[in-house]
């Protein structure tokens, strides 16, 4: 019996020993697994429990214009963060922060109660809020410096520069396309804490400095940019257009000297504007170019020698192609004319004739050489390709319409690049917006050389085209682009807009494309006015804008005027300044304009002149039509300040009121203004009537 009990005891001991052995073996395996396979993971977690890594944002690079003027800089600002493990009372802390930062207290409290090592409370706050938070000295709440993007010139060049997001990442414009150069590399502050969340003295304290971003130098010239944006604001006010675009390019290098759209936005507060206003129409919008495209058709037919400038054409007013009659813009046609006159008069019939004579394959060869139907590869986001009918599907009617700028869609950047190829002796260059990238020490990281993409025509043909485009401004539809003392070449354009159901009645795009000086082009420029109200002809509203801008640009660039042998500026065509007739009686306005050598045309039937086109001060050839409006002032919506007219003559009062967009109603037989209603200094809507009492 005792022997049996002894055996049972021994069995139990063995079982216990085996059980303990299995447990020890399992613990050993687990220990080996932790030691050899999980050691790095455990070490990292241990470090995470006692190390706080606070990010330090890198300073974004500066964007300059071509002369080193700042267009986009980074300024220091404070951001609020939390380390939830160190917060003693999450609800109380959240309530105090929410009151300062205008946040939802409940949501913030829930955020502070989460198990996480680090979380942002609010990024890039104002100075007053940062000071208020510092005074509270809340446990677990800290402030760190970040950088906020600032555009010192507000709206200027907004569609070129773009804007950045909360993490200083580029979201549009050059800020996006060159983000990898601008953003730099973030740093951090590393601090070690004990198990209770207290900072350990003399422990791991490490600062990893951020690497600042590189600086970008654009091809843009701020002064030229200001000139075109001023003129865009003016044309938007004068024509009440839906939109407008101007691009200025150096035709020899492809550098964009200025590019602007209206309407625009302020990148400092981009979120306050509709995303539609962020769109860069100059590269993203396509449109039928109308007669400005005839520059390309002229180049093609002269380049392939299918016509000479002195070849004669007869325009009866229309031409039939595949059973469809294409009319010339001039009722009754231009009659007998040379090809030079076809270009000067922008004769549709003549261009259809030479386009069909050129033929499909040569025509498409030139379209490809000019870069149409594909991106120009400018360093701006959202570029469209344009629309060109597939060559295998094109018919004679398509060639006919394309020849005069219809049935094809281009982007503004494509068209100015094509026109610049003519100005550059037939060489098409890639449009460029950035000159170079430099580091903070001034060393060049990346440079941009002139990129000649293709030779479109030979220099002799390009010279012929330049000469005929100059005659368009001297003698043809582009007279309003003339600038005294300079040789201007260019072409007007007026195109009816196309919608889903075909051409849209009453909606047009007016444009002018050209360059100066014609014999040695320094700049090429394109002006586009989308859906102007009232007059919509490119020669009437786009050409004067081109002329005004190109004059200021030529003077700024110190381009020498042409001189005759006697030393006086050459007078190719007598131009005179348009006098102001706003607020004059119609009969008196007619006399003033006729005396100045113009042909006035009354558009409405009121008693006094409310507006005129061209505007007062424009320099245009004698004999040009001046359109006089008597009922609806064409001023932008908004309020103006009433000027002081007391003591002025009726004519002086009319002029000063007309300059600010106000109409006049004289009362009394006197010669000078004794009083006025409303009083000077009052704010009233533009276009309102001011009553002046004469004594």
Secondary structure as GFF3:
##gff-version 3
##sequence-region A 1 695
A	DSSP	alpha_helix	2	36	.	.	.	ID=ss1
A	DSSP	alpha_helix	39	50	.	.	.	ID=ss2
A	DSSP	beta_strand	51	56	.	.	.	ID=ss3
A	DSSP	beta_strand	63	64	.	.	.	ID=ss4
A	DSSP	beta_strand	70	82	.	.	.	ID=ss5
A	DSSP	three_ten_helix	84	86	.	.	.	ID=ss6
A	DSSP	alpha_helix	90	101	.	.	.	ID=ss7
A	DSSP	alpha_helix	105	112	.	.	.	ID=ss8
A	DSSP	beta_strand	119	125	.	.	.	ID=ss9
A	DSSP	alpha_helix	127	136	.	.	.	ID=ss10
A	DSSP	beta_strand	141	150	.	.	.	ID=ss11
A	DSSP	alpha_helix	158	161	.	.	.	ID=ss12
A	DSSP	alpha_helix	173	177	.	.	.	ID=ss13
A	DSSP	alpha_helix	179	182	.	.	.	ID=ss14
A	DSSP	beta_strand	187	192	.	.	.	ID=ss15
A	DSSP	beta_strand	205	208	.	.	.	ID=ss16
A	DSSP	beta_strand	215	218	.	.	.	ID=ss17
A	DSSP	alpha_helix	222	239	.	.	.	ID=ss18
A	DSSP	beta_strand	243	249	.	.	.	ID=ss19
A	DSSP	beta_strand	256	262	.	.	.	ID=ss20
A	DSSP	three_ten_helix	267	272	.	.	.	ID=ss21
A	DSSP	alpha_helix	275	278	.	.	.	ID=ss22
A	DSSP	alpha_helix	281	284	.	.	.	ID=ss23
A	DSSP	beta_strand	286	287	.	.	.	ID=ss24
A	DSSP	three_ten_helix	290	293	.	.	.	ID=ss25
A	DSSP	alpha_helix	294	303	.	.	.	ID=ss26
A	DSSP	beta_strand	312	315	.	.	.	ID=ss27
A	DSSP	beta_strand	318	321	.	.	.	ID=ss28
A	DSSP	beta_strand	324	327	.	.	.	ID=ss29
A	DSSP	beta_strand	335	338	.	.	.	ID=ss30
A	DSSP	alpha_helix	339	345	.	.	.	ID=ss31
A	DSSP	alpha_helix	348	358	.	.	.	ID=ss32
A	DSSP	alpha_helix	360	369	.	.	.	ID=ss33
A	DSSP	three_ten_helix	391	393	.	.	.	ID=ss34
A	DSSP	alpha_helix	396	403	.	.	.	ID=ss35
A	DSSP	beta_strand	410	411	.	.	.	ID=ss36
A	DSSP	alpha_helix	412	423	.	.	.	ID=ss37
A	DSSP	beta_strand	427	429	.	.	.	ID=ss38
A	DSSP	beta_strand	434	438	.	.	.	ID=ss39
A	DSSP	beta_strand	444	447	.	.	.	ID=ss40
A	DSSP	beta_strand	452	455	.	.	.	ID=ss41
A	DSSP	alpha_helix	459	475	.	.	.	ID=ss42
A	DSSP	three_ten_helix	479	481	.	.	.	ID=ss43
A	DSSP	beta_strand	488	499	.	.	.	ID=ss44
A	DSSP	beta_strand	502	516	.	.	.	ID=ss45
A	DSSP	beta_strand	523	530	.	.	.	ID=ss46
A	DSSP	pi_helix	538	542	.	.	.	ID=ss47
A	DSSP	alpha_helix	543	556	.	.	.	ID=ss48
A	DSSP	beta_strand	575	577	.	.	.	ID=ss49
A	DSSP	alpha_helix	586	595	.	.	.	ID=ss50
A	DSSP	beta_strand	599	602	.	.	.	ID=ss51
A	DSSP	beta_strand	611	613	.	.	.	ID=ss52
A	DSSP	beta_strand	619	621	.	.	.	ID=ss53
A	DSSP	beta_strand	625	629	.	.	.	ID=ss54
A	DSSP	beta_strand	639	641	.	.	.	ID=ss55
A	DSSP	alpha_helix	650	659	.	.	.	ID=ss56
A	DSSP	beta_strand	663	667	.	.	.	ID=ss57
A	DSSP	beta_strand	673	677	.	.	.	ID=ss58
A	DSSP	beta_strand	683	685	.	.	.	ID=ss59
A	DSSP	beta_strand	689	694	.	.	.	ID=ss60
###
